């Protein structure tokens, strides 16, 4: 019996220590290492890490304990309670004590919300809790579809949902000034993809079964996969609707807002739609001109269900988010816009390059048919149809996107000298140049082997087909982008970035101000301002916009904003 008392005594000491720490903080500010109520930045970050770990331990423990409590007696075993009970006894008091410390620290010092530790913790906790709750929701849905009861799964869903709700309330009450809405954009994107993927699976499977029924005249009765897909639409839709429709869409159009809309919504939707349409086009061309394996049209076009689903869901996401963000001509162009445009151009360029490589290989296969077998080639007509499909998909997308980007670069030096454009041009040149460099070496090796009579039995055309294809296509693309970059090197000489020193309330959203005035903003917290007397963000931005100078000192006082240029 004595050995069993030791762990209980240790748990008691832990609980007592946490309670004593909280009581001590109730009487006076808890100094965890200097630097005010919250301690030094490093130790404050350490405390937030402890808070994060204890949250996970407590949630896992409570999920296990509650799950065993509501499970059926037949599935309940005493040994299963050991780990969850220990984690609950340790994790809950530690988390509660640290949470109380955190709350009181924020109440005593408003600039605590400007710390990186708080921003990392609240965003990380919200994302982890939401992700775990979503996973538990899928597990519960799977149990419902299978007709079984999982007490642990239900308990996990309830506990992690409660953890997420608690941290959501904390985020609304004490929003961080650094990365204030990061979790909102990431959760919106995750919910959109879960909903879109599940909806695509649902549409694709329904269409697939329709084609199968038309081909075999036998209807498939098992619908468990469709029920899980429907559950995914509901779960993902709920996450997306709460984070985006309710809380994200009307928020300030920051870089994070544009990143979600353009990258998660518009770009991902466009890629899905183009991929689906391209696959459908290939199936049509294969049936008309190629050598399809299926004997009937219904059997051949069974796979078109996936193309229909991807195209429908992708177009829906693309159209909706394009409508939300509005036409680019009606708003100021941001780096996120540029990232989106150059990603589209890069995807289209990769599609065209792949098609070009296939076409060059097809030429060599026509010259030396034996190489088709040696390099793994199959039906030459189907290979050619795949290349034609990629060209039909990639060329219009690349031409439209690249012509618009070239027009923007010719119109403004800011566009020509933007970091995104130059990174794109140099990236294409670097990647393409490296591939071409390796292809040239491979080409020379094959030629020298043939000259010295030491070939591997293939014809020379069979040995140089891949190096020549890569050298011609990828190398020419790299050279073109290098010439574009070289022609623009003298453009876009960037003016020095404005540097703004803001002296004001510690809760000012400097990230939003920096985004709106396109400058680097540093904040010094004034201690003489009464609570709630700080000017609004709009007032600060308006004062900065109407003042000339690259270096500005902004004094955000109780009733006015003064801006002083300096050198």
VOGU-3710 file (C-alpha; in Angstrom, 3 decimals, decimal comma):
1> xxxxxxxxxx> 0,000/0,000/0,000  2,889/2,358/0,779  4,143/2,608/-2,867  0,660/3,636/-3,977  0,717/6,551/-1,510  3,828/8,109/-3,083  2,271/9,159/-6,422  -0,820/10,437/-4,613  1,415/12,527/-2,351  3,277/13,924/-5,350
11> xxxxxxxxxx> -0,020/14,828/-7,029  -1,130/16,511/-3,821  2,066/18,573/-3,697  1,536/19,683/-7,301  -2,012/20,750/-6,615  -0,954/22,525/-3,418  1,840/24,364/-5,227  -0,464/25,607/-7,973  -3,089/26,748/-5,482  -0,448/28,529/-3,401
21> xxxxxxxxxx> 0,875/30,275/-6,506  -2,591/31,505/-7,420  -3,296/32,689/-3,849  0,010/34,501/-3,793  -0,885/36,219/-7,073  -4,231/37,242/-5,549  -2,491/39,217/-2,820  0,167/40,840/-5,013  1,457/40,755/-8,562  3,189/37,464/-9,344
31> xxxxxxxxxx> 6,648/38,183/-10,683  7,884/35,189/-12,654  11,314/36,548/-13,247  11,227/40,325/-13,432  9,847/42,684/-15,958  6,483/43,422/-14,424  3,477/41,306/-13,573  4,072/38,815/-16,324  7,812/38,453/-15,848  10,505/38,636/-18,516
41> xxxxxxxxxx> 9,537/37,824/-22,114  11,404/34,504/-22,080  9,887/33,320/-18,823  6,488/34,606/-19,884  6,789/32,528/-23,053  7,729/29,532/-20,911  4,620/29,995/-18,780  2,420/30,133/-21,872  4,060/26,918/-23,093  3,248/25,296/-19,733
51> xxxxxxxxxx> -0,314/26,563/-20,028  -0,597/25,051/-23,514  0,771/21,656/-22,451  -1,403/21,508/-19,339  -4,456/22,350/-21,466  -3,793/19,348/-23,704  -3,102/17,036/-20,748  -6,232/18,155/-18,908  -8,443/17,816/-21,990  -7,161/14,326/-22,801
61> xxxxxxxxxx> -7,602/13,245/-19,182  -11,124/14,628/-18,889  -12,095/13,048/-22,196  -10,979/9,648/-20,956  -12,626/9,929/-17,541  -15,940/11,208/-18,876  -15,868/8,728/-21,745  -15,466/5,774/-19,380  -18,176/7,171/-17,135  -20,768/7,276/-19,920
71> xxxxxxxxxx> -19,660/4,063/-21,636  -21,547/0,841/-21,249  -20,581/-1,337/-18,308  -19,465/-4,153/-20,616  -16,845/-1,964/-22,305  -15,587/-0,363/-19,094  -12,358/-1,626/-17,482  -10,710/-0,312/-14,367  -7,245/-0,381/-15,901  -8,385/2,012/-18,633
81> xxxxxxxxxx> -9,123/4,647/-15,998  -5,567/4,877/-14,639  -3,961/7,153/-17,234  -6,943/9,489/-17,800  -7,475/9,893/-14,048  -3,818/10,733/-13,439  -3,789/13,239/-16,318  -6,961/14,845/-14,988  -5,672/15,136/-11,421  -2,432/16,727/-12,614
91> xxxxxxxxxx> -3,562/18,638/-15,681  -6,769/20,310/-14,502  -5,329/22,069/-11,382  -2,183/23,138/-13,212  -4,163/24,504/-16,149  -6,675/26,222/-13,871  -3,934/27,843/-11,795  -1,979/29,070/-14,805  -5,176/30,279/-16,496  -6,088/32,334/-13,421
101> xxxxxxxxxx> -2,563/33,767/-13,381  -2,859/34,639/-17,061  -6,224/36,336/-16,612  -5,018/38,426/-13,656  -1,806/39,332/-15,439  -3,753/40,684/-18,395  -6,058/42,598/-16,057  -3,078/44,163/-14,245  -1,050/45,009/-17,361  -2,841/45,772/-20,636
111> xxxxxxxxxx> 0,340/45,560/-22,672  0,501/41,842/-21,854  -1,708/41,251/-24,866  1,087/42,620/-27,065  3,405/39,764/-26,094  4,318/37,103/-28,622  3,623/34,398/-26,052  -0,032/35,336/-25,746  -0,492/35,529/-29,520  1,129/32,130/-30,056
121> xxxxxxxxxx> -0,789/30,534/-27,203  -4,298/31,741/-28,024  -3,961/31,022/-31,748  -2,382/27,624/-31,132  -4,916/26,643/-28,475  -7,862/27,596/-30,668  -6,514/25,684/-33,667  -5,569/22,572/-31,683  -8,895/22,487/-29,845  -10,858/23,020/-33,063
131> xxxxxxxxxx> -8,869/20,436/-35,014  -9,279/17,811/-32,292  -12,988/18,563/-31,937  -13,448/18,181/-35,705  -11,590/14,852/-35,671  -13,772/13,662/-32,781  -16,883/14,810/-34,656  -15,910/12,624/-37,621  -15,318/9,680/-35,284  -18,728/10,163/-33,681
141> xxxxxxxxxx> -20,345/10,419/-37,117  -18,616/7,210/-38,188  -19,976/5,461/-35,100  -23,487/6,694/-35,828  -23,275/5,439/-39,415  -22,029/2,028/-38,199  -24,705/1,870/-35,503  -22,310/1,727/-32,545  -21,944/3,858/-29,419  -18,566/5,356/-28,543
151> xxxxxxxxxx> -18,669/7,034/-25,147  -15,026/8,114/-25,333  -15,574/9,723/-28,743  -18,622/11,658/-27,545  -16,778/12,761/-24,403  -13,818/13,892/-26,490  -16,109/15,931/-28,728  -17,776/17,591/-25,716  -14,505/18,314/-23,876  -12,561/19,683/-26,840
161> xxxxxxxxxx> -15,543/21,733/-27,976  -15,713/23,222/-24,485  -11,981/23,972/-24,585  -12,424/25,712/-27,914  -15,408/27,734/-26,658  -13,492/28,824/-23,555  -10,522/30,009/-25,572  -12,803/31,708/-28,097  -14,310/33,748/-25,256  -10,808/34,564/-23,981
171> xxxxxxxxxx> -9,746/35,654/-27,472  -12,735/37,970/-27,788  -12,142/39,451/-24,342  -8,347/39,784/-24,677  -7,443/39,903/-28,389  -3,690/39,803/-29,085  -2,196/42,697/-31,022  0,218/40,361/-32,832  -1,368/37,859/-35,236  -4,825/38,843/-33,945
181> xxxxxxxxxx> -6,847/36,695/-36,363  -4,438/34,042/-37,610  -6,567/31,207/-36,270  -9,621/32,718/-37,959  -8,116/32,560/-41,456  -6,559/29,113/-41,004  -9,775/27,677/-39,569  -11,776/29,273/-42,393  -9,490/27,655/-44,951  -9,580/24,264/-43,210
191> xxxxxxxxxx> -13,369/24,340/-42,930  -13,679/25,329/-46,594  -11,452/22,469/-47,725  -13,209/19,902/-45,516  -16,588/21,048/-46,785  -15,425/21,248/-50,405  -13,623/17,897/-50,320  -16,608/16,160/-48,729  -19,020/17,793/-51,172  -16,814/16,784/-54,089
201> xxxxxxxxxx> -16,670/13,203/-52,792  -20,463/13,199/-52,420  -21,090/14,559/-55,928  -18,455/12,289/-57,465  -19,808/9,142/-55,826  -23,390/9,910/-56,797  -22,306/10,481/-60,407  -20,093/7,371/-60,324  -22,995/5,207/-59,164  -25,216/6,679/-61,848
211> xxxxxxxxxx> -22,698/5,722/-64,542  -22,275/2,250/-63,030  -26,036/1,751/-62,919  -26,289/2,825/-66,573  -23,533/0,370/-67,535  -24,529/-2,660/-65,449  -28,198/-1,865/-64,714  -27,487/-2,719/-61,075  -27,913/-0,035/-58,382  -25,450/0,021/-55,503
221> xxxxxxxxxx> -27,280/0,028/-52,172  -24,469/0,602/-49,677  -24,478/4,295/-48,755  -22,162/4,458/-45,736  -19,528/6,422/-47,666  -22,165/8,893/-48,839  -23,387/9,351/-45,273  -19,849/10,103/-44,081  -19,390/12,537/-46,951  -22,613/14,268/-45,935
231> xxxxxxxxxx> -21,308/14,420/-42,365  -18,134/16,021/-43,690  -20,152/18,658/-45,506  -22,025/19,466/-42,292  -18,913/19,510/-40,070  -16,726/21,446/-42,493  -19,597/23,763/-43,348  -20,200/24,562/-39,680  -16,502/25,383/-39,136  -16,356/27,523/-42,283
241> xxxxxxxxxx> -19,634/29,305/-41,620  -18,685/30,267/-38,066  -15,151/31,420/-38,795  -15,728/33,030/-42,188  -19,373/33,991/-42,676  -20,013/35,047/-39,073  -16,632/36,408/-37,953  -14,211/36,688/-40,867  -15,927/38,167/-43,886  -16,776/41,512/-42,267
251> xxxxxxxxxx> -13,362/41,878/-40,578  -10,785/44,416/-41,739  -9,255/43,449/-45,055  -5,800/42,703/-43,728  -3,108/40,596/-45,361  -4,531/37,550/-43,583  -7,993/38,285/-44,978  -6,676/38,475/-48,516  -4,488/35,415/-47,988  -7,519/33,317/-47,076
261> xxxxxxxxxx> -9,739/34,632/-49,885  -7,167/34,556/-52,684  -5,102/31,510/-51,734  -7,510/29,211/-49,886  -10,640/30,169/-51,818  -9,818/31,540/-55,269  -6,535/29,808/-56,142  -7,426/26,405/-54,701  -10,822/26,543/-56,384  -9,275/27,503/-59,712
271> xxxxxxxxxx> -6,736/24,667/-59,577  -9,455/22,121/-58,690  -11,730/23,359/-61,485  -8,971/23,372/-64,112  -7,718/19,929/-63,067  -11,226/18,495/-63,189  -11,992/20,072/-66,563  -8,667/18,889/-67,963  -9,257/15,312/-66,841  -12,746/15,355/-68,331
281> xxxxxxxxxx> -11,388/16,723/-71,608  -8,772/13,953/-71,718  -11,449/11,284/-71,256  -13,415/12,767/-74,160  -10,352/12,910/-76,436  -9,328/9,393/-75,459  -12,777/8,059/-76,323  -12,851/9,867/-79,665  -9,251/9,442/-80,866  -7,404/7,145/-78,456
291> xxxxxxxxxx> -7,527/3,526/-77,368  -9,901/3,324/-74,378  -9,912/0,072/-72,409  -13,672/0,134/-71,743  -16,008/-1,321/-74,340  -18,942/0,996/-73,715  -19,228/4,743/-73,298  -20,931/4,347/-69,914  -18,036/2,261/-68,593  -15,406/4,603/-70,050
301> xxxxxxxxxx> -16,956/7,760/-68,690  -17,464/6,346/-65,204  -14,287/8,141/-64,140  -15,658/11,451/-65,408  -17,607/11,626/-62,132  -14,420/12,783/-60,391  -13,933/15,464/-63,049  -17,507/16,665/-62,610  -17,108/16,875/-58,832  -13,768/18,703/-58,924
311> xxxxxxxxxx> -14,977/21,150/-61,558  -18,263/21,905/-59,795  -16,753/22,410/-56,337  -13,737/24,312/-57,672  -15,831/26,674/-59,757  -18,153/27,287/-56,824  -15,293/28,212/-54,511  -13,578/30,324/-57,177  -16,734/32,246/-58,110  -17,830/32,915/-54,532
321> xxxxxxxxxx> -14,475/34,169/-53,273  -13,850/36,175/-56,428  -17,209/37,881/-55,810  -16,314/38,573/-52,177  -12,935/40,121/-52,909  -14,241/42,135/-55,847  -12,399/43,046/-59,062  -8,727/43,849/-58,578  -9,092/47,083/-60,526  -11,473/48,437/-57,863
331> xxxxxxxxxx> -9,025/48,122/-54,950  -5,399/48,676/-54,109  -3,111/45,870/-55,257  -1,379/44,017/-52,417  1,424/41,479/-52,190  -1,182/38,763/-51,625  -2,699/39,687/-55,017  0,719/39,317/-56,565  1,378/35,998/-54,845  -1,941/34,696/-56,143
341> xxxxxxxxxx> -1,312/35,873/-59,718  2,199/34,461/-59,886  1,118/31,149/-58,373  -1,535/30,857/-61,102  1,086/31,733/-63,705  3,497/29,175/-62,233  0,909/26,386/-62,218  -0,063/27,164/-65,810  3,581/27,356/-66,876  4,301/23,993/-65,253
351> xxxxxxxxxx> 1,338/22,493/-67,116  2,577/23,845/-70,460  6,145/22,699/-69,760  4,955/19,178/-68,943  2,985/19,058/-72,186  5,985/20,317/-74,151  8,245/17,653/-72,650  5,718/14,952/-73,571  5,516/16,262/-77,138  9,308/16,241/-77,578
361> xxxxxxxxxx> 9,426/12,698/-76,194  6,697/11,724/-78,659  8,859/13,021/-81,515  11,767/10,874/-80,352  9,452/7,886/-79,985  8,435/8,386/-83,604  12,111/8,524/-84,627  13,174/5,548/-82,502  10,109/3,457/-81,576  12,175/1,066/-79,474
371> xxxxxxxxxx> 12,791/3,801/-76,956  9,098/3,833/-76,070  9,376/0,364/-74,567  12,666/1,069/-72,846  11,460/4,297/-71,237  8,161/2,847/-70,099  6,050/4,447/-72,809  2,698/2,982/-73,667  0,220/3,820/-76,362  1,698/6,746/-78,295
381> xxxxxxxxxx> -1,713/8,129/-79,245  -2,867/8,291/-75,631  0,405/9,975/-74,651  -0,073/12,549/-77,391  -3,665/13,135/-76,273  -2,455/13,757/-72,723  -0,024/16,378/-74,027  -2,715/18,031/-76,130  -5,033/18,137/-73,121  -2,385/19,802/-70,973
391> xxxxxxxxxx> -1,707/22,345/-73,698  -5,389/23,156/-74,127  -5,685/23,700/-70,376  -2,372/25,383/-69,650  -1,760/27,717/-72,586  -4,913/29,879/-72,229  -4,444/30,163/-68,477  -0,777/31,141/-68,788  -1,267/33,548/-71,694  -4,137/35,405/-69,994
401> xxxxxxxxxx> -2,393/35,603/-66,620  1,062/36,448/-67,950  -0,160/39,130/-70,365  -1,962/40,848/-67,502  1,116/40,649/-65,286  3,317/42,025/-68,041  0,878/44,895/-68,527  0,915/45,709/-64,813  4,720/45,584/-64,750  4,934/47,911/-67,739
411> xxxxxxxxxx> 2,462/50,346/-66,169  4,094/50,815/-62,762  7,618/50,508/-61,485  6,238/49,338/-58,156  4,861/46,215/-59,832  8,030/45,614/-61,840  10,201/45,933/-58,766  7,945/44,026/-56,365  9,515/41,298/-54,286  6,967/38,736/-55,456
421> xxxxxxxxxx> 7,617/39,341/-59,161  11,380/39,272/-58,839  11,251/36,155/-56,681  9,063/34,484/-59,285  11,317/35,404/-62,215  14,497/34,372/-60,429  12,833/31,232/-59,087  11,756/30,083/-62,558  15,202/30,874/-63,912  16,946/29,113/-61,033
431> xxxxxxxxxx> 14,826/25,954/-61,135  14,737/25,799/-64,918  18,431/26,578/-65,211  19,326/23,823/-62,750  17,217/21,275/-64,629  18,675/22,391/-67,970  22,203/22,187/-66,525  21,652/18,591/-65,471  19,986/17,751/-68,785  22,958/19,157/-70,715
441> xxxxxxxxxx> 25,342/16,973/-68,727  23,180/13,921/-69,418  23,062/14,779/-73,116  26,838/15,090/-73,368  27,351/11,841/-71,467  25,089/10,010/-73,939  26,841/11,567/-76,949  30,336/10,764/-75,643  29,318/7,169/-74,889  28,062/6,786/-78,458
451> xxxxxxxxxx> 31,306/8,320/-79,806  33,417/5,907/-77,779  31,227/2,924/-78,665  30,212/2,273/-75,064  26,450/2,747/-75,293  24,048/0,596/-73,302  22,461/-0,990/-76,352  19,921/1,743/-77,074  19,913/3,924/-80,123  21,331/7,395/-79,648
461> xxxxxxxxxx> 17,821/8,852/-79,981  16,624/6,586/-77,193  19,394/7,819/-74,879  19,084/11,548/-75,483  15,294/11,895/-75,677  14,734/12,940/-72,051  17,783/15,278/-71,805  16,865/16,989/-75,076  13,216/17,342/-74,059  14,171/18,933/-70,737
471> xxxxxxxxxx> 16,865/21,123/-72,296  14,586/22,462/-75,038  11,477/23,074/-72,954  12,660/23,877/-69,437  15,827/25,587/-70,607  13,960/27,877/-73,002  11,486/28,806/-70,259  14,326/29,625/-67,861  16,079/31,752/-70,510  12,892/33,696/-71,270
481> xxxxxxxxxx> 12,278/34,551/-67,628  15,910/35,578/-67,194  15,614/37,989/-70,132  12,457/39,474/-68,606  14,202/39,915/-65,274  17,271/41,439/-66,901  15,162/43,953/-68,838  13,499/45,095/-65,603  16,544/45,309/-63,351  16,695/49,073/-63,705
491> xxxxxxxxxx> 12,987/49,418/-62,882  11,290/49,401/-59,558  14,044/51,043/-57,577  12,244/50,819/-54,288  11,865/53,930/-52,237  12,916/53,554/-48,613  10,139/52,035/-46,540  8,469/54,547/-44,252  9,416/54,080/-40,633  6,829/55,100/-38,056
501> xxxxxxxxxx> 7,392/55,279/-34,306  3,965/55,256/-32,634  3,777/56,418/-29,027  0,350/55,562/-27,665  -1,901/53,054/-25,963  -0,441/49,561/-25,713  -3,549/47,999/-27,240  -3,268/49,821/-30,582  -3,423/47,381/-33,503  -0,090/48,198/-35,119
511> xxxxxxxxxx> -0,433/45,325/-37,614  -3,558/46,877/-39,102  -1,978/50,341/-39,135  1,141/49,019/-40,884  -0,983/47,300/-43,513  -3,107/50,358/-44,223  -0,253/52,896/-44,441  2,303/50,531/-46,048  5,014/51,222/-43,526  6,985/49,656/-40,718
521> xxxxxxxxxx> 5,346/50,591/-37,416  6,955/50,333/-33,999  5,012/50,924/-30,800  6,025/52,555/-27,523  3,408/52,161/-24,805  2,436/55,424/-23,088  1,733/55,056/-19,390  0,085/58,459/-18,890  -3,023/57,820/-20,977  -6,208/56,993/-19,076
531> xxxxxxxxxx> -7,940/53,753/-19,970  -10,085/54,054/-23,094  -8,729/57,493/-24,007  -6,638/56,363/-26,974  -7,623/57,650/-30,444  -9,132/55,232/-32,928  -7,139/53,349/-35,528  -8,859/55,311/-38,304  -7,767/58,599/-36,718  -4,150/57,430/-36,480
541> xxxxxxxxxx> -4,118/56,187/-40,070  -5,691/59,412/-41,344  -3,047/61,519/-39,586  -0,202/59,417/-41,025  -1,590/59,455/-44,568  -1,799/63,255/-44,588  1,799/63,767/-43,405  4,842/63,709/-45,701  8,110/62,086/-44,682  9,808/58,713/-44,476
551> xxxxxxxxxx> 10,370/58,892/-40,707  7,415/59,888/-38,553  6,922/60,190/-34,809  3,223/59,690/-34,053  1,964/60,891/-30,656  -1,449/59,301/-30,074  -2,836/61,434/-27,281  -6,219/61,398/-25,568  -7,940/63,940/-27,807  -5,715/64,227/-30,874
561> xxxxxxx> -3,020/62,621/-32,972  0,161/64,595/-33,598  2,607/63,525/-36,300  6,168/64,879/-36,258  8,498/64,182/-39,231  12,134/63,626/-38,297  15,410/62,441/-39,772
//
